[in-house]
Structures are given as structure tokens and as C-alpha cells.
């Protein structure tokens, strides 16, 4: 098979999959409720004992308090990503907070928070 035809088939196939996923609603960001955040955190860290959950007003992030310390859960498409807050920096952002992880698998996340949420989350994220 000529390379030009193979290239067209590959690009067309990937594009068709992307369109189908979008049309079926699988490209929407996950919206978290407290029970969803708890289940998602346990999927990432099954042995953690959750002490408290604070879900962002927009539902796309949650601050999880565990016996090991705070953790952050956020929407990444239709799925979630969870990280313990151990080695990180936090910066103000016009829409909330930007968390910079010292981890190449999840280098940073921008949390869209109201001013009240921003102050509360920043206080809860700092090590005690």
C-alpha cells in the first residue's frame, strides 16, 4: 500500500474516533460531587483514609484531606487525576490557583476557584 494512502487512512481514522467521542459526550470534563470525588480518590489511592473533601464550586477539582496529608483531585477530560500534595508550589492565578508539581507526569494544574475558595484552599494546602 502506498504511504500516501496509509497516511490518509490513519489521519481519517483518528479524526473519526475524535468526532465520535465528542458527539457521544465523552469529551466533556468530569463534574465532581463529594461522593464522586471520594470514589475517584479511592480509585487512585485505595489505601487512603479520607478525612474531608472540599469540592470546587465549578465541580472540576476537589481538595482531599487524608491521614497522609492533603491531596488534589481534578478533572482531566472525562477522567480524573489525583496527587498527594507533598512536593509542590502554589501560585496565584487570575482564575484561582496554579499548582506546580515537581513531577513530570503531572507538571501543573490550574484550579478555577472563587476568591473565598482560593484563600480556603491555599490555607488547607500548606503543610502544617
N, C-alpha and C positions, 0 to 999 in steps of 0.2 A: 504494500500500500504506500503510495507516495506520502511524503512527510506533510505536504500542504493539506491533504485530505484528513490525515490523522490529527493535525493541529486544529482544523475546523471542528472535527468531531469532539475533541477534548474540550475546547472552549465552549462549544454549543451544549455539551452535556453538563458542564459545571454551571453554566448560565441557567439552564433549565432547572437544575436542582435548586439553585438560589431562588428563582422565581416561584417554584412550587412551595418551598419552605416559607417564603414571605406570604404567599396567598393563603396558606393554611394557618397562618397566625403564629408560626414557630419562630418568628424573628422579633417578637415583642419581648421587652425586658421583663424579667420576673418581678412581680409585685409581692412583697413580703408582708405577711401578718405575723404576729408573735408566734403562733403555732407553726407557721411555715418556716420561720427563722429557726425555731428550736429543732425542727426536723432536719433542715438543711445543715445546721451546725453539727448535729449528731451524725449526719452522713459523712461530713468531713473529719470529725473528731469524735468517734463513737464512745470513747472512754471518758470524755469530759463531763463533769458535773456542772450544769448551768445554774447560776445563782440569780441572774437577772437578764432581761432583754429590753433594749430600747430600740424601737424601730423608727427610722426617719419618717418624717411627715409624708414624703413622696413615696415611701414604701420600697425604695430601691437599695436600702442599706439598713443594717442593724448592728448595734453595739452589743456584744455578748459579754456578760461578766461570768467568769468561771472560777473555779478554785485555783487554777493556774494563773489567773490574771485576766485582763480584758482581751477580747478578740473582736475582729471586724468581719462582717459578712456583707457581701454586696452582690448585686445583680450583674451578671455578665451574659447578656442575651437572655435566653430562656432558662439559664442555669445560674448557679451562684458560685462565688469564690469565698473561701474562709481563710483567715490568717490570725494567728495569735499575735498580739501586739507586744513584741519583745524587742526587736531591733528596727526602729523606725524613726522618722522625723515627721512632724506635722507642721503644716504651714497654712496661714490664712489664704483663702481664695475668694474671689468676688461672689461666688455662688455657695460658699460653705467652707470646707476644709480640703486640703490636699494632703494625703498621707503618702510619704515616700518610704517604701520598704527597702531595706538593704538586702534584697533578694531578687535575683534575676528572673525568677519565674513569675513574679508579680511586682514590677518595679514601682508602680504608683497607682493611686485611685483618687478621683475627685468625688467628694461627697457633697451632694446638694442639700444644704441644711439651712433652716431659718436662723436668724441671729441668736434666738434663745437656744435652739438646738446646738448651734456652733459652740456657745460658751459651755453648755452642759456636757457635750461630748468631749470637748477639749479637756475639761476638768477630769472626766472619768478615764480618759486615755492616758493621762500622765501617771508614771509609776509612783507608787506610794512608798 
